[in-house]
Amino acid sequence: MSGNGAYRSKFGSLIGVLYVGHTSCKCLIYATRNAEVLTCHESPLECLSPQSGWVEFEPLAIWATARTCLEAAVQNLIILDINPLDIVAVGVCNQRETTVLWDRTTGAPLCNAIGWCDTRTSSVVGSILQRVRGKKNYLKSVCGLTVSNCFSALKIRWMMENVEGVQQAMDEGRAAFGTLDSWIIWMLTGGVEAGIHVTDVTNASRTMLMNLERCVWDERLCRFFRIPSTILPEIRSCSEVYGYINEGPLTGIPIASCLGDQQAALLGQMCLNAGQANCTIDEGMFVLFNTAQEIIDSDNGLLSTVAFQLGGARGDVYYALEGAIAHAGSSIGWLRRTLALEPPATDTMNNSAAGLLPDGTANTQLMASFCSVSSPVPPPYGEPKTIVGSGSRGGVIFVPAFSGYYTPYWRYKARGMMFGITLQTTPRQILYAAHEAICHQVREVLESLAKDCPTWPRLTKLTVGGDLSEQRMLVQMLTDLNGVLVERPQTSTPACLGAMLAAGLATETLSIDQFRQNCVPPIDVFNTAFNSSQRDMKFRRWKMAVDRCLNFDSVSESDPVKLIGDGRDPDTFVRCSIPGSVFLVSSFALVVVAQLMRQHGFV
C-alpha cells in the first residue's frame, strides 16, 4: 500500500466503515493519516413490532439501506473531488445478537431478523431453565453467557419451533445463520453466486454457541440447543481480509475488519490494556472491562466475552467482562413518546428548549433509540430545585426493566416500575429519574467488577461514548453517582473508529502507535461533585426499588389473595386469632405452674 501512496490524493489512503446499527445504517470514510471523517451518509432502519415485545427487521431492507449508504458515501467523495480509488479497505461494524436466517441457494431470508432486545424468546428461556433446574449460568463456563432472551441461539431455536419452513431448510442443508455482520458480508461478496459466509470472534461470542476459550463453534452447545452446526458461519479474527466487494463502485476493495459495535468502541477508544473500561450509552448501555488474555468467570452477573483479536488468526485473543443494560436511551424515548413527557417551557428551561446544553453549546446529540423522537434535551443538570421540586430525597425512582433486567440479575420476567409519585410530581422529575436510572445501573456493573476482580487495581476512570454521551448533564451525573473520573472522547462514533483501526491494521496502512499518535481524538474530563454519603443514600433507595421490580413475578396468577375483613370468609378473624390465643393461654398456664412449684419448694 505504501508504494502507491504517492499516487493518492492529499488525504492519502482512505478506509470506509459500514455500520449497521439498531436504528440506522451509515457509511463513514476516514483519512487514515489522522482519522478525519471526509464524508458520511446515514439512513434510518425501519424497526417492526408486530406484537408486544417483538423487535424485528426485514433483512433485504437492511441490505438495501447498507448498499445505499455505501454508494452515497462514495458519490460524496467524487463531489468533493476525492478519488474513490484511494479507498484501500472497508470495515464492517454491527449491532450484536440480531439474528438472521436465510436460504443460501436463493438468497431469500427465511423470516424477518429478530432484534437483540426482542422478548419473544421468553418461552424458550423458560423451557431451557426448566431443563437445567433454574441454573441460568449452566452454560456460562463454556460460552461465557447466561441464559437470556438477547442471545442468538435462543432466537434460532424460536425460529425453528415457530416459523414455517425453517426446520425444513435446515434439514435440507439450505439454511444459513448469521448476525448482521455475516448477512452484510455475504451480500457484499456476491450473495448466492460467491458470498462468503463468515463472522468474527466478537460477534460469535454473543451467540451462546462458541467455545470462549478455543474460539470455535462448540458441538456440545449446538447439541444442547439442537441447532445444526452446518448453518453456522466460519469464525475469523477481527482484523483480516475476509473477501472482496463483488459489485458497485467499490468492486474489488477488500473487506478487512469486522467487529460487534461494543467491542469496536472499546478498540476505538484505545482501551487496549487490562484494567481499562469503556461505557457506551445508546438505546441500551454496555460496560466492557478489558481483562487481556484472562477469561474471568463472573460470580456477580457479568458476562465473559471476546474483546478483540487483531493480527489475523494467529493474533492474541483479548477478553472482557461485560455489563449489559437493556434500556437507557430507549427508556427516555419511551417516556417522551408514549407518556408525552416534556418539561414545561419555563424560564429555567430556556437553554434546553433552544436546543442548547447547560454550557451554552449547541446540542447535536442524536437519540439512538428505536422509540426516540425529536425533542429538547433534558433539563440542565445542576438545577435540583427546578428538577426535583422538594429535593432529591423525596424524588421519583424509575426502574426501566421493560424487557427484563440484565446485569447483574438476569431476570427475564422482571418488569419496569416507577416509585415515589405524588400529585406534585412533574414531567421534569420523571425524566430526571430516567437519567439517574442509567447511572445507578452503571454502579451496579462497577460493583460487580470490583467483586469479580478483587486483586485488580480499583477502577478509577471510565471512558464513555455513544449518542447519549453527548449530553453533558448525563455524563456529569454519571461521574457524580459513581465516584469515578469520566473521560469523553470528542467523537460520536467510537465504534466506527475501532473498525477503521482494525481494517488499517489488516491492510498495513495503520499501526497501533501511529493511531495513538495521530488518530485518537481529544477528550473532555468530568470529575465528581458528590461525596460518598450522597451517592450511597441515592443508591440505597434505588436498590430497594429494584428489589420490588425483580419480585414482580413472584406471585403467580393462581395464588389466592386473602384480605382480613374483605367479607369473603367470616371465619378469617377466628383463624387469625387462634395462634395468638394459644400463645396467651399457654403463657398464663406456665406462669401458674411456676408459681405453684415455687410455693411447694420445687424452685
C-alpha positions, -999 to 999 in steps of 0.1 A, spaced: 0 0 0 28 24 8 42 20 -26 11 36 -41 9 64 -16 25 89 -40 -4 85 -64 -31 92 -39 -49 125 -32 -37 149 -5 -57 129 21 -37 97 15 -51 62 20 -88 61 29 -108 34 48 -146 31 47 -166 18 76 -201 4 71 -220 5 104 -254 -14 107 -270 -4 140 -303 -8 156 -320 24 144 -298 34 114 -272 24 90 -243 46 80 -211 47 60 -181 68 70 -150 73 50 -118 81 70 -85 95 61 -61 71 78 -34 97 85 -55 114 112 -89 97 113 -106 127 98 -141 118 86 -142 130 50 -178 121 43 -207 102 60 -241 91 48 -267 78 72 -302 63 66 -327 51 92 -337 15 95 -373 5 99 -380 -14 131 -411 -36 130 -431 -46 161 -459 -69 150 -466 -79 186 -459 -66 221 -422 -71 229 -413 -81 193 -385 -62 176 -376 -73 140 -363 -61 107 -365 -71 71 -331 -84 61 -334 -73 25 -344 -38 36 -312 -37 58 -291 -48 28 -307 -22 5 -301 5 31 -265 -6 36 -258 -6 -1 -274 29 -5 -252 43 23 -221 28 8 -228 41 -27 -239 76 -14 -207 79 6 -186 71 -25 -206 96 -45 -199 122 -19 -162 116 -23 -165 123 -60 -184 155 -53 -155 165 -30 -131 157 -58 -115 128 -39 -107 97 -59 -127 67 -46 -97 45 -57 -79 59 -26 -101 36 -5 -79 7 5 -103 -13 26 -138 -14 41 -146 -24 76 -180 -37 90 -194 -29 124 -228 -40 136 -253 -42 164 -247 -75 180 -270 -105 185 -297 -95 159 -303 -129 142 -308 -136 105 -317 -169 88 -316 -171 50 -317 -197 22 -282 -199 8 -295 -213 -25 -319 -184 -33 -306 -156 -10 -341 -151 4 -345 -146 42 -364 -174 59 -381 -149 81 -375 -114 95 -344 -108 115 -351 -108 153 -336 -78 171 -313 -81 201 -338 -67 226 -367 -88 214 -386 -107 241 -405 -133 221 -380 -160 232 -392 -159 268 -409 -192 264 -377 -207 251 -358 -193 280 -383 -207 304 -382 -242 289 -344 -242 290 -343 -230 326 -367 -258 335 -344 -283 318 -314 -271 339 -334 -267 371 -332 -229 370 -295 -226 367 -292 -196 344 -254 -199 344 -255 -235 334 -236 -229 301 -215 -200 313 -183 -219 319 -182 -228 282 -197 -198 263 -193 -170 289 -230 -161 287 -261 -166 309 -293 -179 295 -312 -148 283 -336 -136 257 -310 -115 239 -285 -141 226 -287 -156 192 -290 -193 200 -324 -188 216 -336 -167 187 -326 -195 163 -344 -221 185 -375 -199 184 -374 -197 146 -370 -234 143 -401 -240 165 -423 -213 153 -415 -203 117 -428 -225 89 -400 -237 65 -371 -230 88 -367 -266 101 -371 -280 65 -344 -256 52 -321 -268 79 -328 -305 72 -321 -299 35 -289 -280 42 -301 -248 26 -303 -226 58 -276 -202 68 -274 -183 100 -257 -150 108 -257 -119 129 -259 -87 109 -222 -87 100 -225 -122 84 -255 -112 64 -239 -79 51 -205 -96 43 -223 -124 25 -242 -100 4 -213 -77 -3 -191 -105 -15 -217 -119 -40 -246 -135 -22 -258 -166 -39 -231 -165 -66 -200 -161 -45 -209 -149 -10 -185 -156 18 -202 -169 50 -181 -156 79 -183 -139 112 -157 -126 137 -149 -137 172 -167 -108 189 -200 -115 172 -196 -153 175 -190 -149 213 -226 -134 216 -244 -165 202 -241 -189 231 -227 -214 205 -190 -205 206 -164 -221 230 -150 -190 246 -116 -204 253 -109 -220 219 -129 -195 198 -146 -223 177 -182 -235 175 -188 -260 203 -206 -292 193 -218 -296 229 -236 -263 228 -250 -270 194 -264 -303 207 -278 -286 238 -298 -261 217 -305 -287 190 -290 -264 163 -272 -280 134 -236 -267 131 -239 -267 93 -258 -234 94 -231 -215 112 -205 -192 95 -168 -196 97 -152 -178 127 -124 -154 118 -104 -127 137 -115 -91 138 -87 -78 116 -80 -97 83 -92 -97 47 -124 -118 46 -131 -113 9 -137 -86 -17 -167 -65 -26 -184 -81 -56 -202 -52 -73 -208 -15 -72 -184 15 -71 -161 -3 -47 -158 -36 -66 -125 -54 -57 -120 -35 -25 -112 -58 4 -134 -62 35 -107 -61 61 -124 -58 95 -155 -70 114 -165 -63 150 -195 -60 172 -202 -24 180 -194 -26 217 -161 -43 212 -153 -19 183 -159 11 207 -135 -5 232 -109 -6 205 -117 28 191 -113 44 225 -79 27 229 -88 6 259 -62 -19 248 -48 -28 282 -60 -49 311 -80 -29 336 -93 -3 311 -131 1 307 -155 19 284 -192 25 286 -214 30 255 -247 47 261 -272 44 233 -307 27 233 -291 2 256 -259 6 276 -229 -17 279 -198 -15 301 -167 -35 289 -137 -42 311 -106 -54 294 -91 -85 310 -64 -91 284 -58 -128 278 -75 -139 310 -111 -152 310 -127 -143 342 -159 -163 351 -181 -138 369 -200 -148 400 -218 -115 401 -238 -112 370 -213 -101 344 -207 -118 310 -174 -131 298 -169 -122 261 -142 -117 235 -129 -81 234 -110 -83 201 -85 -104 181 -60 -84 160 -33 -97 137 -53 -124 119 -58 -160 131 -25 -160 149 -32 -129 169 -38 -129 206 -74 -131 217 -83 -104 243 -112 -109 266 -135 -87 286 -161 -87 313 -193 -71 302 -222 -55 320 -253 -53 297 -281 -29 304 -311 -33 281 -327 1 283 -310 35 285 -319 59 257 -349 37 248 -364 44 283 -361 81 279 -375 79 244 -404 58 257 -412 84 284 -412 112 258 -432 94 232 -456 72 249 -463 93 280 -457 126 262 -434 137 290 -418 170 280 -407 195 306 -427 227 306 -413 257 287 -403 279 317 -376 304 321 -354 278 337 -357 257 305 -347 284 280 -314 268 272 -327 233 266 -358 245 248 -335 264 224 -315 232 218 -286 243 240 -267 223 265 -260 236 300 -228 251 289 -245 270 262 -231 250 233 -253 237 205 -270 203 211 -260 179 183 -270 148 202 -290 122 183 -311 99 204 -301 64 193 -333 47 204 -359 28 184 -386 47 202 -370 81 204 -385 113 189 -372 147 182 -374 168 214 -354 192 235 -327 179 257 -335 170 293 -333 198 319 -299 212 327 -280 192 353 -272 213 384 -307 228 389 -320 205 415 -348 227 428 -363 231 393 -358 195 385 -368 175 416 -390 200 433 -388 192 470 -353 178 466 -337 145 456 -345 129 489 -382 127 480 -378 123 443 -390 97 418 -373 64 411 -377 48 377 -366 12 370 -367 7 332 -369 -31 331 -391 -32 300 -378 -65 287 -364 -80 319 -334 -69 340 -300 -78 326 -268 -73 346 -263 -82 374 -296 -101 380 -306 -116 346 -343 -119 355 -362 -121 322 -396 -118 339 -388 -85 357 -407 -55 346 -403 -18 348 -417 2 377 -419 38 389 -419 48 426 -424 80 446 -451 96 425 -473 122 441 -499 147 429 -470 172 427 -447 150 405 -437 168 373 -426 155 339 -392 170 347 -388 148 378 -397 116 359 -372 124 331 -346 132 357 -353 98 374 -348 81 340 -313 96 337 -305 87 373 -315 51 365 -288 49 338 -262 60 363 -273 37 391 -272 7 367 -236 16 358 -228 15 395 -243 -20 398 -219 -31 370 -189 -14 386 -197 -31 420 -199 -65 402 -165 -57 386 -149 -50 420 -162 -83 434 -151 -103 404 -116 -87 403 -107 -82 440 -69 -83 433 -70 -59 404 -65 -22 409 -97 -3 416 -113 12 385 -110 50 389 -115 60 353 -143 52 328 -143 62 291 -178 69 277 -192 70 242 -224 66 222 -250 91 212 -263 98 247 -228 106 260 -231 139 240 -255 151 268 -231 169 291 -255 168 321 -258 130 318 -221 125 318 -217 147 348 -245 128 366 -227 96 357 -195 107 375 -213 121 404 -233 90 412 -204 66 406 -175 85 421 -152 78 391 -134 101 367 -152 100 333 -134 107 300 -154 115 269 -135 114 236 -148 141 213 -162 117 187 -198 104 184 -186 72 166 -160 54 186 -172 20 172 -166 31 137 -132 44 147 -124 10 161 -135 -8 129 -113 17 109 -83 8 131 -88 -29 126 -91 -26 88 -60 -4 88 -40 -30 107 -52 -58 84 -40 -38 53 -9 -24 70 -19 12 64 -20 18 101 -2 7 132 -12 10 169 15 35 176 5 56 145 -31 55 155 -23 65 191 -2 94 179 -23 108 151 -59 95 154 -70 95 190 -95 124 195 -91 149 223 -111 142 254 -134 160 279 -128 152 315 -156 151 342 -149 150 380 -174 142 407 -191 169 427 -207 145 452 -194 129 484 -198 92 491 -226 96 515 -247 114 490 -241 87 464 -247 59 488 -280 73 500 -294 76 465 -281 42 456 -298 25 486 -331 39 476 -325 26 440 -317 -9 453 -349 -10 473 -369 -1 442 -350 -27 421 -359 -54 447 -396 -48 442 -391 -48 404 -373 -81 404 -400 -98 425 -427 -86 402 -433 -122 390 -430 -138 425 -468 -141 429 -485 -165 405 -518 -157 389 -532 -188 406 -521 -178 441 -551 -169 463 -551 -134 477 -570 -132 510 -575 -99 529 -586 -98 565 -621 -83 567 -629 -85 530 -662 -102 537 -654 -133 517 -646 -156 547 -664 -149 580 -641 -173 599 -609 -154 589 -608 -134 621 -611 -166 642 -584 -185 624 -561 -155 625 -567 -151 662 -560 -188 671 -522 -186 672 -523 -155 694 -549 -171 718 -528 -203 721 -498 -182 730 -517 -162 757 -533 -193 773 -501 -213 773 -481 -184 787 -507 -179 815 -505 -216 823 -468 -216 825 -469 -187 849 -494 -205 872 -474 -237 871 -442 -218 880 -460 -201 909 -472 -235 923 -438 -250 920 -422 -221 939 -449 -225 967 -441 -262 971 -404 -258 972 -396 -272 938 -379 -239 927 
